[in-house]
Amino acid sequence: MNNKYSLPKDGGLIAKSAPRDIIHRYEKIRTNVYENEYRAVQYVADNIVRAIRNYNEAHCSNGVYDETRPFVLGLTTGRTPLGLYSELVKRHKEGQISFRNVAVFSLDEFYPIRSTEQQSRNYRIHEEFINHIDILPENVHIPDGTIPEERISEYCDSYERAASRIDLMIIGVGEDGQIGFNEPGSYSRSRTRLVQLTYNTRKVQSGAFFGLENTPKMAITMGIETIMRADRIILMAWGENKTQIVQKVVEGEITGQVPASYLQAHPNIEVVIDENAAQMLTREQTPWLVGPCDWTPKFVRKAVVWLCGVVHKPILKLTYKDYIENSLGELLEQGRSYDQINIDVFNDLQHTITGWPGGKPNADDSTRPVASKPFPKRVVIFSPHPDDDVISMGGTFIRLVQQGHDVHVAYETSGNVAVHDDVVLQNIDTSRELGYGDHYAEVGRIIAGKKKGEPEPRALLDLKGSIRRAEARAAVRSFGLNPDTNAHFLNLPFYETGGIKKGQLTEKDIEIIVKLLREIKPHQIYAAGDLADPHGTHRTCMEAVLAALEVVRDDEWMKDCHLWLYRGAWMEWELGMVDMAVPLSPDELIMKRHAIYRHLSQKDIMPFPGDDPREFWQRAEERTQNTAKLYDQLGMAEYQAIEVFVKMF
């Protein structure tokens, strides 16, 4: 399955009518923005195939390639190139391209590590790319993580000499601006070397290694000067978690604290990103500063909300001077006075607020986000993990149940790998103390038999999955939903690898969701519309829902069905995008918190807490309370907290 999820566009920069130099005037590196990762990958793959073909044509005599001088392709590792590798393999199998006259140089490798370990760059690039193409083994160059430490400097020098001529370098960028393992503070003239990994980098990588304590502290990486010697460079980035670093690399100053910013000095480089990674670029974030715009009502709201933030005023206090002095003069040329724009945007934003997310029965719904009929509605809430439902939209979930709708929650994955071993032992011990059998020693042996870096034993994963199911059932039971009839545990196969790396989304995953949808025939669907890593679980689950909806799109019940998107625990929709805002009372906020509490395995010692040390209920409450403050600052009524949603269709 391809990562094609993107939000509908509503207004924005009219790129076709403006000269390229105007559109890109804030960008110090030529940047191409695509609707989604899939379309961007097609562009990069086209460039790679074309470059190889052109090179071979120039170095081919009587149909014979000069194998002493193959085309040299530098390749990044990690999650960013996964879609590209898949596309290149597909094109190779279709006969579009051969790699027999291509040499590959990988950018980096952990140290020390064996090539047989699943977390090694060597293992991953072979599994995802090298093993599926016709490249000659002698043309594959990947740093060796087993070189003895006393020989490492000599080895790095030899790798540097071998990588001295790269025709096309494909790289990604870390969230701190790393290219390869060139960490912040790297010297611009650095070459291939052994480096110490920062704590942040090791923490990011620790998921794959099943804990920080198992994560290597060092790595071999090409240097910045090595990368800069490439004839041509394409830097790729996908997802919302790359927005800040993309903006710094493309529009910021060159600094050693953002190593990728050194690329601004390369004579032949381009950045290829999806819309989610581009959100903080000037042409996406504030396009009215760049050129002419399509002023749709939602886009006007985005601009006015931005203006309120700049001048620190509520909507109805904005003045003509505020608009003119902040580059929104074009908006005033659209046929409305500034005060009429203020009133229209105020009303538009006010109409997003509703205490009836399923529609208010027997009410005038002409300005409400949800129709009053039918009532009650059948609702399906898709939750990627067994706690995203209550963390991200728990207040709305509670309202839908208490207002009488037929609400179903579908937990797409088991979430089993996110349960700590100690939590399993505690649950088994509790069962023993209650007299339901003594399996403590047996489970202890299973845990003790785990092998570093390998998928967890299925028996242990089954126990962890059971714990998470029980927690999810307790959470929804706490506010009145019957878990026996209305909680569905889909256990999508793509997730059940036993390791951090998940499988590919397949038709089996889609069929499970299609079956559920056709059983319930919902009027409303809620799904986690996260815009971060396109190869992460949330995004994969979103792709699965969209693929299932494509299958059922002609079903009769789909005519009255609408898809609403919520966000995860860390990010929130911009108010300019919001279609529905559900206010929560103090009591509802407490009820939501108590539902989150039921997920005991995700408190305190969860294996993958992320960078935020707070518990999920704390993150969720701060997010929704901040949203309420933003509405208040714009001149709306003051609420305790607000959950917001974007309508996909």
C-alpha positions as CSV (number, residue, x, y, z in Angstrom):
1,M,0.0,0.0,0.0
2,N,1.2,3.5,-0.8
3,N,1.1,6.4,1.6
4,K,-1.4,8.7,-0.1
5,Y,-3.1,10.3,2.9
6,S,-3.3,14.1,2.7
7,L,-5.8,16.7,3.9
8,P,-8.0,18.5,1.4
9,K,-6.6,21.8,0.2
10,D,-8.8,24.9,0.8
11,G,-7.4,28.1,-0.7
12,G,-3.9,29.2,-0.5
13,L,-1.1,30.5,-2.8
14,I,-2.0,30.6,-6.4
15,A,1.3,29.2,-7.6
16,K,0.5,29.1,-11.3
17,S,0.0,32.8,-11.6
18,A,3.2,33.8,-9.9
19,P,6.8,33.6,-11.2
20,R,8.9,30.8,-9.7
21,D,11.3,33.3,-8.2
22,I,8.5,35.0,-6.3
23,I,7.1,31.7,-4.9
24,H,10.5,30.5,-3.8
25,R,11.9,33.8,-2.6
26,Y,12.2,32.8,1.0
27,E,13.9,29.5,0.2
28,K,17.7,29.1,0.0
29,I,17.4,25.6,-1.5
30,R,15.2,24.7,-4.4
31,T,12.2,22.9,-2.8
32,N,9.5,20.8,-4.4
33,V,6.4,20.2,-2.3
34,Y,4.1,17.3,-3.2
35,E,0.6,16.4,-2.0
36,N,1.8,13.3,-0.2
37,E,4.8,11.0,0.1
38,Y,3.7,8.7,-2.7
39,R,3.8,11.5,-5.3
40,A,7.1,12.8,-4.0
41,V,8.6,9.3,-4.2
42,Q,7.5,9.0,-7.8
43,Y,9.4,12.2,-8.6
44,V,12.6,11.1,-6.8
45,A,12.4,7.6,-8.4
46,D,12.0,9.2,-11.8
47,N,15.1,11.3,-11.2
48,I,17.1,8.2,-10.1
49,V,16.0,6.1,-13.1
50,R,16.7,8.9,-15.5
51,A,20.1,9.7,-14.1
52,I,21.1,6.0,-14.3
53,R,19.9,5.7,-17.9
54,N,21.6,8.9,-19.0
55,Y,24.8,7.8,-17.4
56,N,24.7,4.4,-19.0
57,E,24.0,5.9,-22.4
58,A,27.1,8.1,-22.0
59,H,29.3,5.3,-20.8
60,C,28.1,2.5,-23.1
61,S,30.1,1.3,-26.1
62,N,28.5,-1.2,-28.5
63,G,25.9,-2.2,-25.9
64,V,28.6,-2.9,-23.2
65,Y,28.7,-0.8,-20.0
66,D,32.0,0.4,-18.6
67,E,31.8,-1.7,-15.4
68,T,35.0,-0.2,-14.1
69,R,33.1,3.0,-13.6
70,P,29.5,2.3,-12.6
71,F,27.0,5.0,-11.7
72,V,27.5,5.8,-8.0
73,L,24.4,6.2,-5.9
74,G,24.6,7.4,-2.3
75,L,21.7,6.2,-0.2
76,T,20.3,7.2,3.2
77,T,18.9,4.7,5.7
78,G,16.2,4.8,8.3
79,R,12.5,5.3,7.7
80,T,12.6,8.2,5.2
81,P,13.6,6.1,2.1
82,L,11.3,3.1,2.7
83,G,8.7,4.3,0.1
84,L,11.5,5.1,-2.4
85,Y,13.1,1.7,-2.0
86,S,9.8,0.0,-2.6
87,E,9.1,2.1,-5.7
88,L,12.6,1.4,-7.1
89,V,12.2,-2.4,-6.5
90,K,8.8,-2.2,-8.2
91,R,10.3,-0.5,-11.3
92,H,13.1,-3.0,-11.4
93,K,10.8,-6.0,-11.3
94,E,8.7,-4.3,-14.1
95,G,11.9,-4.1,-16.2
96,Q,12.1,-0.3,-16.2
97,I,15.6,-0.2,-14.7
98,S,18.6,-2.4,-14.1
99,F,21.2,-1.8,-11.3
100,R,23.9,-4.0,-12.8
101,N,26.0,-0.9,-13.6
102,V,25.2,0.9,-10.3
103,A,27.4,1.1,-7.2
104,V,25.7,2.0,-3.9
105,F,27.3,3.7,-0.9
106,S,25.3,3.8,2.3
107,L,25.5,6.9,4.4
108,D,26.1,5.4,7.9
109,E,26.0,2.4,10.3
110,F,25.7,1.9,14.0
111,Y,28.9,0.8,15.9
112,P,29.5,-1.7,17.0
113,I,26.9,-3.9,15.4
114,R,26.8,-7.0,13.2
115,S,25.2,-6.9,9.8
116,T,22.9,-9.8,10.8
117,E,21.3,-7.8,13.5
118,Q,17.9,-6.5,12.4
119,Q,18.6,-3.0,13.6
120,S,21.7,-2.6,11.6
121,R,21.7,-0.3,8.6
122,N,23.3,-3.1,6.6
123,Y,20.5,-5.6,7.4
124,R,17.8,-3.0,6.7
125,I,19.1,-1.8,3.4
126,H,19.5,-5.3,2.2
127,E,16.0,-6.4,3.3
128,E,14.3,-3.3,1.9
129,F,16.3,-2.8,-1.3
130,I,19.5,-4.6,-2.2
131,N,18.1,-8.1,-2.0
132,H,15.4,-7.3,-4.5
133,I,17.5,-5.8,-7.4
134,D,20.2,-7.0,-9.7
135,I,23.1,-5.0,-8.3
136,L,26.4,-6.8,-8.2
137,P,27.6,-7.7,-4.7
138,E,30.9,-6.0,-5.2
139,N,29.2,-2.8,-5.9
140,V,27.4,-2.6,-2.5
141,H,29.3,-0.5,0.0
142,I,28.0,-0.2,3.6
143,P,30.0,0.8,6.6
144,D,31.2,-2.2,8.5
145,G,30.0,-2.1,12.2
146,T,32.3,-4.9,13.2
147,I,35.7,-3.4,12.4
148,P,38.0,-3.6,15.5
149,E,38.3,-0.2,17.3
150,E,42.0,-0.1,16.7
151,R,41.5,-0.2,13.0
152,I,38.5,2.1,12.7
153,S,40.4,5.2,11.7
154,E,42.1,3.3,8.9
155,Y,38.8,1.8,7.8
156,C,37.0,5.2,7.7
157,D,39.9,6.6,5.5
158,S,39.5,3.8,3.0
159,Y,35.7,4.2,2.9
160,E,36.2,8.0,2.4
161,R,38.4,7.3,-0.6
162,A,36.0,4.8,-2.1
163,A,33.1,7.3,-1.7
164,S,35.0,10.2,-3.2
165,R,32.9,10.3,-6.4
166,I,29.1,10.0,-5.9
167,D,26.9,10.9,-8.9
168,L,23.7,11.2,-7.0
169,M,23.2,11.3,-3.2
170,I,19.8,10.6,-1.7
171,I,19.5,11.7,1.9
172,G,17.0,12.3,4.7
173,V,17.3,14.7,7.6
174,G,16.9,14.1,11.3
175,E,14.7,16.2,13.5
176,D,17.8,17.9,14.9
177,G,19.1,18.6,11.4
178,Q,21.4,15.5,11.2
179,I,22.4,14.2,7.8
180,G,23.7,10.7,8.3
181,F,25.0,10.7,11.9
182,N,26.5,14.1,11.6
183,E,25.1,15.5,14.8
184,P,24.5,19.2,15.7
185,G,27.9,20.8,16.1
186,S,29.5,18.8,13.2
187,Y,32.3,20.5,11.3
188,S,31.6,21.4,7.7
189,R,34.9,19.8,6.5
190,S,34.2,16.5,8.4
191,R,34.8,13.3,6.6
192,T,33.9,9.6,7.1
193,R,34.5,8.9,10.8
194,L,33.4,7.3,14.0
195,V,31.1,9.6,15.9
196,Q,29.5,9.6,19.4
197,L,25.7,9.6,19.2
198,T,23.9,12.2,21.2
199,Y,21.4,11.2,23.9
200,N,18.5,12.5,21.8
201,T,19.6,10.5,18.7
202,R,19.9,7.3,20.8
203,K,16.5,7.9,22.4
204,V,14.9,8.3,18.9
205,Q,16.6,5.0,17.8
206,S,15.9,3.2,21.1
207,G,12.5,1.9,20.0
208,A,14.1,-0.3,17.3
209,F,16.6,-1.6,19.9
210,F,14.0,-2.4,22.5
211,G,15.4,0.1,25.0
212,L,18.0,2.8,25.4
213,E,20.3,0.4,27.2
214,N,20.5,-1.7,24.1
215,T,21.1,1.2,21.7
216,P,24.7,1.7,20.3
217,K,26.5,4.8,21.6
218,M,28.5,5.3,18.4
219,A,28.2,5.2,14.6
220,I,30.2,5.4,11.4
221,T,29.0,8.1,9.1
222,M,30.0,9.9,6.0
223,G,31.1,13.4,6.8
224,I,29.6,16.6,5.6
225,E,32.4,17.2,3.2
226,T,32.0,13.7,1.8
227,I,28.3,14.4,1.2
228,M,29.0,17.8,-0.3
229,R,31.3,16.3,-2.9
230,A,28.4,14.5,-4.5
231,D,27.6,15.8,-8.0
232,R,23.9,16.1,-7.1
233,I,21.9,15.8,-3.9
234,I,18.2,15.2,-3.2
235,L,17.1,15.6,0.4
236,M,13.8,14.0,1.3
237,A,11.5,14.6,4.3
238,W,8.0,13.4,5.1
239,G,5.5,14.1,7.8
240,E,4.7,16.8,10.3
241,N,7.4,15.9,12.7
242,K,9.9,17.3,10.1
243,T,8.2,20.7,9.7
244,Q,10.5,22.7,12.0
245,I,13.8,21.2,10.7
246,V,12.7,21.6,7.1
247,Q,12.0,25.3,7.6
248,K,15.4,25.7,9.3
249,V,17.3,23.9,6.5
250,V,15.4,25.6,3.6
251,E,14.9,29.1,4.9
252,G,17.3,29.5,7.9
253,E,20.9,30.4,8.3
254,I,23.8,28.1,7.8
255,T,24.9,26.8,11.2
256,G,26.7,23.9,12.6
257,Q,23.8,23.4,15.0
258,V,21.7,22.4,12.0
259,P,24.2,20.3,10.0
260,A,21.8,19.9,7.0
261,S,21.9,23.7,6.6
262,Y,25.4,23.3,5.1
263,L,23.7,21.9,2.0
264,Q,22.6,25.4,1.1
265,A,26.1,25.8,-0.3
266,H,25.8,22.9,-2.7
267,P,25.5,24.0,-6.3
268,N,23.1,21.2,-7.4
269,I,20.7,20.3,-4.6
270,E,17.0,20.1,-4.2
271,V,14.6,19.3,-1.3
272,V,11.7,17.0,-2.0
273,I,9.0,17.0,0.7
274,D,5.3,16.3,1.2
275,E,2.8,18.9,2.3
276,N,2.9,17.8,5.9
277,A,6.6,18.5,6.1
278,A,6.2,21.8,4.3
279,Q,3.8,23.4,6.8
280,M,6.2,25.8,8.3
281,L,7.7,27.1,5.0
282,T,6.6,30.7,4.4
283,R,4.7,29.8,1.2
284,E,2.6,27.3,3.2
285,Q,2.4,28.9,6.6
286,T,1.8,32.5,5.5
287,P,1.4,32.5,1.7
288,W,0.0,36.0,1.7
289,L,3.6,37.1,2.4
290,V,4.7,35.4,-0.9
291,G,2.1,36.1,-3.6
292,P,-1.5,36.1,-4.8
293,C,-3.9,33.8,-2.9
294,D,-7.2,32.0,-3.4
295,W,-9.3,33.5,-0.6
296,T,-11.7,30.8,0.3
297,P,-13.7,31.2,3.6
298,K,-11.5,28.7,5.4
299,F,-8.3,30.3,4.1
300,V,-9.6,33.8,5.2
301,R,-10.1,32.3,8.6
302,K,-6.6,31.0,8.7
303,A,-5.2,34.4,7.8
304,V,-7.3,36.3,10.3
305,V,-6.5,33.8,13.1
306,W,-2.8,34.3,12.3
307,L,-3.2,38.1,12.3
308,C,-4.8,37.9,15.8
309,G,-1.8,36.1,17.0
310,V,0.6,38.7,15.5
311,V,-1.2,41.8,16.9
312,H,-2.5,40.0,20.1
313,K,-6.1,41.0,19.6
314,P,-9.4,39.2,19.4
315,I,-11.1,39.0,16.0
316,L,-13.6,41.8,16.5
317,K,-10.9,44.2,17.6
318,L,-8.8,44.0,14.4
319,T,-8.4,47.3,12.5
320,Y,-7.8,48.3,8.9
321,K,-4.3,49.3,10.0
322,D,-3.7,45.8,11.4
323,Y,-4.5,44.2,8.0
324,I,-2.4,46.7,6.0
325,E,0.7,46.6,8.1
326,N,0.8,42.8,8.2
327,S,0.7,42.1,4.4
328,L,-3.1,41.3,4.2
329,G,-4.0,44.2,1.9
330,E,-4.9,41.7,-0.8
331,L,-7.6,40.3,1.5
332,L,-9.2,43.7,1.7
333,E,-9.4,43.9,-2.1
334,Q,-11.8,40.9,-2.2
335,G,-15.0,43.0,-1.9
336,R,-15.4,43.2,1.9
337,S,-14.4,45.8,4.4
338,Y,-12.2,44.8,7.3
339,D,-15.0,45.0,9.8
340,Q,-17.2,42.8,7.7
341,I,-14.3,40.3,7.4
342,N,-14.0,40.4,11.2
343,I,-17.7,39.6,11.7
344,D,-17.8,36.9,9.1
345,V,-14.7,35.1,10.5
346,F,-16.0,35.5,14.1
347,N,-19.3,33.9,13.1
348,D,-17.6,31.2,11.0
349,L,-15.4,30.2,14.0
350,Q,-18.3,30.5,16.4
351,H,-20.3,28.0,14.3
352,T,-17.6,25.3,14.7
353,I,-18.5,25.1,18.4
354,T,-21.1,22.5,19.4
355,G,-21.9,20.5,22.4
356,W,-23.7,17.9,20.2
357,P,-21.0,16.1,18.1
358,G,-23.7,13.7,16.8
359,G,-26.1,16.5,16.0
360,K,-28.8,18.1,18.2
361,P,-32.2,16.5,17.7
362,N,-35.1,18.8,16.6
363,A,-32.8,21.8,16.3
364,D,-32.0,24.2,13.4
365,D,-28.8,22.7,12.1
366,S,-28.2,25.3,9.3
367,T,-25.2,26.7,11.1
368,R,-24.2,23.6,13.1
369,P,-21.3,21.4,12.1
370,V,-23.4,18.2,12.3
371,A,-26.9,17.6,10.9
372,S,-29.7,16.9,13.5
373,K,-31.0,13.9,11.5
374,P,-30.8,11.0,11.7
375,F,-30.9,10.8,15.5
376,P,-29.5,8.7,17.1
377,K,-26.6,8.1,14.8
378,R,-24.4,5.0,14.4
379,V,-20.8,6.0,15.1
380,V,-17.5,4.2,14.6
381,I,-14.4,5.6,16.4
382,F,-11.2,4.1,14.9
383,S,-8.4,4.0,17.5
384,P,-4.9,3.1,16.2
385,H,-3.8,1.8,19.7
386,P,-6.1,0.7,22.5
387,D,-5.9,4.1,24.2
388,D,-5.9,6.8,21.4
389,D,-9.7,7.0,21.6
390,V,-9.9,8.3,25.1
391,I,-6.6,10.2,25.0
392,S,-7.4,12.1,21.8
393,M,-11.2,12.5,21.8
394,G,-12.3,11.1,25.1
395,G,-14.6,14.0,25.9
396,T,-16.4,13.8,22.6
397,F,-16.6,10.0,22.9
398,I,-18.3,10.4,26.3
399,R,-20.8,12.9,24.9
400,L,-21.7,10.7,21.9
401,V,-22.4,7.8,24.3
402,Q,-24.3,9.9,26.9
403,Q,-26.4,11.6,24.2
404,G,-27.7,8.3,23.1
405,H,-25.9,7.4,19.9
406,D,-25.0,3.9,18.9
407,V,-21.2,4.3,19.4
408,H,-18.7,1.6,18.4
409,V,-14.9,1.8,19.0
410,A,-12.6,-0.2,16.8
411,Y,-9.1,-0.7,18.1
412,E,-7.0,-1.2,15.0
413,T,-3.9,-2.7,16.6
414,S,-3.2,-4.7,19.7
415,G,-0.6,-2.3,21.0
416,N,1.1,-5.3,22.6
417,V,4.8,-4.2,22.2
418,A,4.0,-1.1,24.3
419,V,3.6,-3.1,27.5
420,H,6.6,-3.4,29.8
421,D,7.6,-6.9,31.0
422,D,7.2,-5.9,34.6
423,V,3.5,-5.0,33.9
424,V,3.0,-8.5,32.6
425,L,4.5,-10.1,35.7
426,Q,2.4,-7.8,38.0
427,N,-0.8,-8.9,36.2
428,I,0.2,-12.6,36.4
429,D,1.0,-12.1,40.1
430,T,-2.4,-10.5,40.7
431,S,-4.0,-13.5,39.0
432,R,-2.0,-15.8,41.3
433,E,-3.0,-13.9,44.4
434,L,-6.7,-14.1,43.4
435,G,-6.5,-17.8,43.1
436,Y,-6.8,-18.1,39.3
437,G,-3.7,-20.2,38.7
438,D,0.0,-19.8,39.3
439,H,1.8,-19.1,36.0
440,Y,4.3,-16.6,37.4
441,A,7.4,-18.8,37.0
442,E,6.3,-19.9,33.6
443,V,5.9,-16.3,32.3
444,G,9.1,-15.4,34.0
445,R,11.0,-18.0,32.0
446,I,9.4,-16.7,28.7
447,I,10.6,-13.2,29.6
448,A,14.1,-14.4,30.5
449,G,14.3,-16.2,27.2
450,K,13.9,-13.0,25.1
451,K,16.8,-12.4,22.8
452,K,18.2,-8.9,22.3
453,G,17.1,-7.3,19.1
454,E,14.7,-10.1,18.1
455,P,10.9,-10.1,18.0
456,E,9.3,-11.0,21.3
457,P,7.9,-14.5,21.8
458,R,4.3,-14.9,20.6
459,A,3.1,-16.2,24.0
460,L,4.4,-13.0,25.7
461,L,2.9,-10.8,23.0
462,D,-0.5,-12.5,23.5
463,L,-0.3,-11.8,27.2
464,K,0.5,-8.1,26.5
465,G,-2.3,-7.8,24.0
466,S,-4.7,-9.3,26.6
467,I,-3.7,-6.7,29.1
468,R,-4.3,-3.8,26.7
469,R,-7.7,-5.2,25.7
470,A,-8.8,-5.4,29.3
471,E,-7.6,-1.8,29.9
472,A,-9.5,-0.6,26.8
473,R,-12.7,-2.4,27.9
474,A,-12.4,-0.9,31.4
475,A,-12.0,2.6,30.0
476,V,-15.1,2.6,27.8
477,R,-17.1,0.8,30.5
478,S,-16.3,3.7,32.8
479,F,-18.5,6.0,30.9
480,G,-21.3,3.7,29.9
481,L,-20.3,1.9,26.7
482,N,-20.9,-1.9,26.6
483,P,-17.5,-3.4,25.7
484,D,-19.0,-6.8,24.9
485,T,-21.1,-5.4,22.0
486,N,-19.5,-2.1,21.1
487,A,-15.7,-2.5,21.5
488,H,-14.0,-4.2,18.5
489,F,-10.4,-5.4,18.6
490,L,-9.3,-5.7,15.0
491,N,-5.7,-6.8,15.5
492,L,-4.7,-5.7,12.0
493,P,-2.0,-8.1,10.7
494,F,0.4,-5.4,9.6
495,Y,1.2,-4.7,13.2
496,E,1.7,-8.2,14.5
497,T,5.4,-8.7,13.7
498,G,6.4,-8.9,17.3
499,G,9.0,-6.2,16.8
500,I,9.1,-2.4,16.4
501,K,9.3,-2.6,12.6
502,K,5.9,-3.3,11.3
503,G,4.8,-5.1,8.1
504,Q,3.3,-3.6,5.0
505,L,-0.4,-2.8,4.9
506,T,-2.2,-5.5,2.8
507,E,-5.6,-6.4,1.6
508,K,-6.1,-8.5,4.7
509,D,-5.9,-5.4,6.9
510,I,-8.4,-3.6,4.6
511,E,-10.8,-6.5,4.5
512,I,-11.1,-6.5,8.3
513,I,-12.1,-2.8,8.4
514,V,-14.5,-3.2,5.4
515,K,-16.3,-6.1,7.2
516,L,-16.8,-3.9,10.3
517,L,-18.0,-0.9,8.4
518,R,-20.5,-3.0,6.4
519,E,-21.8,-4.5,9.7
520,I,-22.3,-1.2,11.4
521,K,-23.1,1.1,8.4
522,P,-22.1,4.2,10.4
523,H,-23.3,7.8,9.9
524,Q,-20.2,9.1,11.5
525,I,-16.6,7.8,11.4
526,Y,-13.8,9.3,13.6
527,A,-10.2,8.4,12.8
528,A,-6.7,9.6,13.9
529,G,-5.6,12.0,11.1
530,D,-2.0,12.4,12.3
531,L,0.4,13.9,9.8
532,A,3.7,12.7,11.2
533,D,5.8,9.8,10.0
534,P,4.0,8.2,7.0
535,H,5.4,4.8,8.0
536,G,4.3,5.1,11.7
537,T,1.4,3.1,13.1
538,H,-1.1,6.0,13.2
539,R,-0.5,6.9,9.6
540,T,-0.7,3.3,8.5
541,C,-4.0,2.9,10.4
542,M,-5.3,6.1,8.6
543,E,-4.3,4.7,5.2
544,A,-6.1,1.5,6.1
545,V,-9.3,3.3,7.0
546,L,-9.2,5.4,3.8
547,A,-8.5,2.2,1.7
548,A,-11.5,0.5,3.3
549,L,-13.7,3.6,2.6
550,E,-12.7,3.4,-1.0
551,V,-14.0,-0.2,-1.2
552,V,-17.4,0.7,0.3
553,R,-17.8,4.2,-1.3
554,D,-20.7,3.0,-3.4
555,D,-22.6,1.4,-0.6
556,E,-26.0,3.0,0.0
557,W,-25.2,3.9,3.7
558,M,-22.1,5.8,2.6
559,K,-24.4,8.6,1.2
560,D,-25.2,9.7,4.8
561,C,-21.7,9.0,6.2
562,H,-19.1,11.6,7.2
563,L,-15.5,11.2,8.2
564,W,-14.1,13.3,11.1
565,L,-10.4,13.4,11.9
566,Y,-9.0,13.9,15.4
567,R,-5.3,14.3,16.3
568,G,-3.0,12.3,18.6
569,A,-1.8,13.2,22.1
570,W,1.0,15.6,21.0
571,M,-0.4,17.9,18.3
572,E,-3.6,19.7,17.5
573,W,-5.3,21.0,14.4
574,E,-4.7,24.7,13.6
575,L,-7.9,26.7,14.2
576,G,-7.9,27.8,10.6
577,M,-8.6,24.1,9.7
578,V,-11.2,23.2,12.3
579,D,-14.7,22.1,11.3
580,M,-16.0,21.1,14.7
581,A,-15.0,22.1,18.2
582,V,-16.5,20.2,21.2
583,P,-16.3,22.0,24.5
584,L,-15.7,20.0,27.7
585,S,-17.0,20.9,31.1
586,P,-14.7,20.4,34.2
587,D,-16.7,17.2,35.1
588,E,-16.3,15.8,31.6
589,L,-12.6,16.5,31.7
590,I,-12.3,14.5,34.9
591,M,-14.3,11.7,33.4
592,K,-12.0,11.6,30.4
593,R,-9.0,11.6,32.7
594,H,-10.4,8.7,34.7
595,A,-10.9,6.7,31.4
596,I,-7.3,7.4,30.5
597,Y,-6.3,6.1,34.0
598,R,-7.7,2.7,33.1
599,H,-4.8,2.2,30.7
600,L,-2.5,1.3,33.6
601,S,0.2,-0.3,31.4
602,Q,0.8,3.0,29.7
603,K,1.6,4.9,32.9
604,D,5.0,5.4,34.5
605,I,7.1,2.6,32.9
606,M,5.8,2.3,29.3
607,P,8.6,1.2,27.0
608,F,8.2,4.0,24.4
609,P,7.1,7.2,26.2
610,G,8.5,9.6,23.5
611,D,10.3,12.9,24.3
612,D,7.5,14.2,26.5
613,P,8.0,13.0,30.1
614,R,4.4,13.8,31.1
615,E,1.7,11.1,31.3
616,F,-0.9,10.9,28.5
617,W,-3.7,12.4,30.6
618,Q,-1.5,15.4,31.3
619,R,-0.6,15.9,27.6
620,A,-4.2,15.5,26.6
621,E,-5.5,18.0,29.2
622,E,-2.9,20.6,28.4
623,R,-3.6,20.3,24.6
624,T,-7.4,20.7,25.0
625,Q,-7.1,23.5,27.5
626,N,-4.7,25.4,25.3
627,T,-7.3,25.0,22.4
628,A,-10.0,26.5,24.7
629,K,-7.6,29.4,25.6
630,L,-7.1,30.1,21.8
631,Y,-10.8,30.3,21.3
632,D,-11.1,32.6,24.3
633,Q,-8.3,34.8,23.0
634,L,-10.1,35.1,19.7
635,G,-13.2,36.4,21.4
636,M,-15.2,33.2,21.8
637,A,-16.8,32.0,25.0
638,E,-14.5,30.7,27.7
639,Y,-14.5,26.9,28.2
640,Q,-12.6,24.5,30.4
641,A,-11.3,22.5,27.4
642,I,-12.1,21.9,23.7
643,E,-11.5,18.9,21.4
644,V,-11.4,19.8,17.7
645,F,-11.9,17.9,14.5
646,V,-11.5,18.3,10.7
647,K,-14.1,17.0,8.4
648,M,-12.6,14.9,5.6
649,F,-15.9,14.4,3.7
